[in-house]
Amino acid sequence: MTRRWNVNEDCLKIEEMPFYWRLSNSGDAVPGISPRLPIKVVTDSRFDYLRYDVEDREWDVIDAAYKKNENIGFLNEGSGQLQTYGSSVNRFFLESVVRFSPRNIYEIGCGAGYSIKYLKDNGWSVVGVDPSEYSLRWSRELGFTLLNDFFREGLLGAPADFIYCNDVFEHVRNVDEFSAHVYESLAKGGVFCFATTNSTNSISIGDISMLEHQHVNMFTERSIYQILRSVGFSNIDVKSGAYGNTFHVVAQKGGALNSVESTSEVSCEGFFDRAKEKLSAFEVFYGITKNLHCYVPLRCMSYLASVGDFGNSPIYDSNIAWRSKYFDGYSQSILAPDDIAYDPEATFFIGSLTFHDEIRQTLIAKGFLDNAIYSINDLS
């Protein structure tokens, strides 16, 4: 086994890992979009968050993926996410819109437009902003107004009362610049509302399962406050989402709400030392495990890539909409819980700490013992 990773005091590198930007029926590569990319993670010292240090050639690949007519957006009828994660974020957006009663509303990175549809079904009109062919197709199917372009300052024309986005803040290469453009696009008293990934726990323990090429930012609660405050937002409120590991954030350009300060003390300091320990532990575990099965492939890919496994281990996910689909860069298709047959020689690695207990119970019900089920926290 050849080591495919390197960690020092201020950087983590993996030589290559599958580039997740779609789920496909065959895993055949798309011309111009590499199925694997290297990944290099550093700390943003100004705002204390982790970020993917993207080279221009890598960003060109990511940029090309955003523009494709593919299943980049999770929230559509075939995603398996509408009634779980989608329901949680849509309720959050609706509650926020009702709270502030804006006259005009925009969603940045609207994807398939199902949050727009949800708000429309509840009496609110929303204009979408998204550069992809995927979003253009769905805007025609669902009948919503779309600005088919990347968001930038001046794109909206008149000042907006309410701008929201879901799974965008972690994708933006220059997040402070993006936040400043949102701020400038809002009217006085306007609201910025978004859901984004919560990497606090992973950062605190050195878990690299959060790594994705499109997720160029990995935040703690404190870092979100610092970024938004730096561009002028006040009355910032960051709460945990009701489903999965997410933040629900509301910030205002002026206004009369009371400010809520971050109480989190989690910092990126020491992350790379902790990550080195986790990677070393997984390397040993992988080397001595003869029949490894991995659950939640999106959260296992960084660990498998660190040991050069791009298709040796079966992968499973509870979302049955993913069954028989492929991640680019990984040669085995995704299996479902119904595909699991008890094997006394099998060992499972669960990549998600958030859903670990739920998945563990699924495996126990299949006959597997505790000593055949591991998470990264079980390795030392």
N, C-alpha and C positions, 0 to 999 in steps of 0.2 A: 504494500500500500504506500503510495507516494503522497506526501503532505502537499495539499493544494492551497494552504492558507498561511498567512503571516500576520503577526500582531506585534506592535511595539507600543510605546507609551502614548502615542498620539494618533495611531492609525491602525485599521484592520483591513486586510485585503484577502479576497478569495479570487483565485486565478480565473475562474469562470463558473457561472451558475445559470440554470435555466431562466430565460427572460419570460416572465409571465405577463402576457398582455391580452391573451385570448384563451379560449378552450376550443380545440378543434377535433374533428372526427378521425384524423389520421396522424397528426403530428408532423406532417410534411412542412418543411420550412417555406416561408414566404419570401420571394426575391426581395433583397434590400433590407430585410429584417432578420438579423442574426438570432438563431434560437438560443444562444448563450452569450452572456456578456460578463466581463470581469466586474467586480464590485469593490470599491474602496470607500470606507467609512471614516469620517473624521469628526471632530467636535467643532461646532460653531462657538467660538470663545465669547463672542459678543452677547449671544442670547442663551447660551448653555443648552443646546440641543445637538443631536447627532444628525449628520447629513451625508448623503452619498456624494462623494467628490467626483462629479461626472465630467469626463472628458468630452470635448465637442463631438468626436466621432460616435461616442456612445449616445449622446443626446440626440444626434441626427437619427439614430435607430429608434429611440423612444418617440421622437417627434413624428417619425413616419408611421409608427403604430397608432398614435392618437388620431391620425387622419383616415385610418382605414375603416371600412364598413364591417366592423367585427364586434364581438360581445365584450367590449371594454367595460360598459356600464353594467353593474350587477343587477340593477333594479328594473327587470322586465319580467314578463310572464314566464319565461323559460329559465330564469336565474335560480329559482328555489329560495330566493331571499326576500320576496315581497312580504310574506307573512311573519318574518322574523326580524332581521335587521331593518328591512325596508319599512315595516310597520312602526318600529321604534323611532326612526329618524323622521318619518312623515308626521307622526304625532307631535314631535318636538317642533318641526317647522310650523305646523298649523297652530299650535299653542302660542308660538312667538308672533305669528302674523296677527292672530286674534288680539293678543296683548297690546300690539302697537298700532293696529288698524292703518297700515300704509295705503297710500293712493296708487303707487306703482311698485311692482315687485319684479326682481330679476333673479334667475338662478344661473350661476356660473358653473359650467361643466355639467349640463343638465342630462347628458347621456340619452337614454331612451325616453326621458320626459315623464316618468311615472310619478315623481314628486309633483311635477306641474299638474298632471292629471288629478292627483289626490287633492291638491289645493283647489283646482277648478271644481271638482265634485263637491267641495265644501264652500263654494261661492266666491273664490278668489281667482283673479286673472294674473298670469305670470308670463313674462317673456324669458325665453331660454337663451343662453350663450354657450356655444360649443362649436369647435372647429371640425368635428369629424363627419365623415360620410354616414356613419352609424346614426348620429343624432339627426342629420338631415332627413334620413329615411323615416325615422320615428316621428319627427315633427309633422311629416306628411300623413303618416298613419293615424296619429292621435290628434292632429289639427291644432298644434300650438305654434305660436310665433317664435321664430328662431333667428338669432344673429349668428350666422354660421362662420364664426371667426374666433381666434383666441381673444380672451378678455384683455383689454388694455385701457389706459386712461383715455377718455374721450369717446370710447366706442358707444356708450349708452346715449350720448347726446345730452339731454336734460338731466339734472341731478335726480338721483333715485332716492326713494324713501326707505327701501328695504332691499338688501342684497343677501342672498343665502347661497350656500353651496354644501354639497355632500361629497366626501372623499375627494377633495380637491386640494385642501391646504397642505396635505402631505406630498402632493405631486408637483408642487410649484418650485422651480429651480431657485428663484430668488424670492423667498417668502416675504421678506420685509418690503421689497419693492412691490410685490403683488398687493400686500396689505395697504401700502400707501396709495396705490391706484384705486383700491376699493374705497378708501377714506375720501379721496378727492372726488370720487364719482357719487358720493352720497350728499344729500341735502343736509343742512344743519338739523340735528336731531335724528338723522337717519340711522338705520340699524344694520349691522353686519352680523349675520347669524350663520353658524356652520357646524357641521359634524366632521371630526377628524379622528385619526387613530390615536390611542392613548398608549404610549410606549413606556410609561413610567415604571411599571413592574419589570419589564425586560431590561431597561437600562439599569435598574437598581441591582439586578442579579447577574448581569452579563449575558443574558439570553439573546442569541442572534436570530431566533426564529422570526423576528420582526422584519428581517431584511427582504426587500423587494426592489428591483431596479426602478420601478415607477414611483415607489415611495422614497422620494429623495430626502424627505425630512422625517425625523423621529422625535416626537415631542414629549416633554413632561408638562405638567400643569404650569409650573413656574415659567417655563420658556414661552408658553403661549401668552401669558400676561406681559412678559417683557417685550415680545415682538409687537403686540397690539399697542401697548403703551408708547413704544418708541415712535410710532407714526402719528400719534395724536388721539387714539381712541381712549375713552374713559368709560366708566360704568361697565367694566368688564366682568363677566360672570362665567366661570368654567365649572361645569358639572359632569359627572360620569353618565354615560348613556345607559339606557335600560337594557340593552342587548349587546353582548360582546365587549370588547375592550375599546371603548370610544370616549371621546370628549364631546359634549354639547356646549357650544360657546355662543354667547351673546355679547356684543359690544356696541357702543353708541358714539356717534359724532356729536358731542355735546349732550344736552338733556338734563333732566332733573332727578335721575335715579341715583340711589346711593351706590357708591363703589363697593365691590366685594374684593378683598385682597386674597391672594394665594396663600394658603397655609402649608403648601407642600415644601419639603426641604430636600427632595430628591434631586441630585445633581448628576451630571455626566462624569464628574471627577472619579477616576478609578475604573471607569467602564472597561477600558481596554485590558486592564489586568484581570478583571472578572471574566471578560469574554475569552481571554486566553485559557483560563482554567476550564471553562465550559467546553471549548473546542478540543482541548487536550483530553478531557474526560470522554467526550463523544468518540474521539479517535481510538481510544483504548477499547471502549465499549463495542464499537463497530468491528474492530480487529478480532475480538474474541466471540462475536455473535455469528453463528453459522447460518441461521435462517431468520433473517430480519424482515419484519413487516412494519410499514410506516403509516401512521394515521394522521390525517390532516396534511396532505402533501404540500400545500402552500407554506406551511410552517416547518416542514421537514426539509425543504429543498436546499436551504443554506447549509444545513448540517451534512446532508448527503453530498452536496457539491464540495464541501471541505475535505472529503475523503475520496473524491473522484467517482462517486456513484451516480451515474446518469441513466440508470435503468436496471440495475441489478436487483433492487428491492421492490416487492409489490407495495402499492400505495392505495390508501382507502380514504374516503370522505363520506360523512353522514348526509351531505347534500346529494340526494339521488339524481338531481338535474345534471350532476357532473359525471355520472356513471358512464363508463366507456369512452370518456373524453380524454384528450391528451394535453399536457403542458408542453409547449415547445421546448426542446432540449432534453426531454426525459422520454425514454423509449417505451415505457410501460403505460398503459391506459389506467385511468382511475377506477377502482373497484368500490362497491357499495357495501354496507353492513350485511346485506343478504348474501354476498359473495364469500363471507368469512366462514370457513369450515374449521372446526377444532383440529389442531395439530399439536401434539405434545412437544414437538421439537421447535415450534415457532416462538419467537420473541417479538413483542410489539413495542415500538417507540412512538409515543404520542407527542406530536410536535406542538400542540396548543396547550398552554397552561390554563387558559381561560376555560376551555371545555374538557379539561383532562378528566375530572371526576365523572362527568356524564359519559364520556367515551369508555372510561375504565369499567363502568357498570355494564355497558353494552358488551364488552369483551368477556367479563366475568359470566354474563348470562350465556355466552357461547361456550363456556367451559374452561376458559383460561384462568390460571392462578395468578395471584398478585405478583409472584416472583418471575412472571413472564411478561409483565407490563411495566414500562419505564417512561418517565419524562426526563427532561434535562436536569430537573432538581434531584432525581434519584441517582445521578451519575457523579462520581467523585474520583 
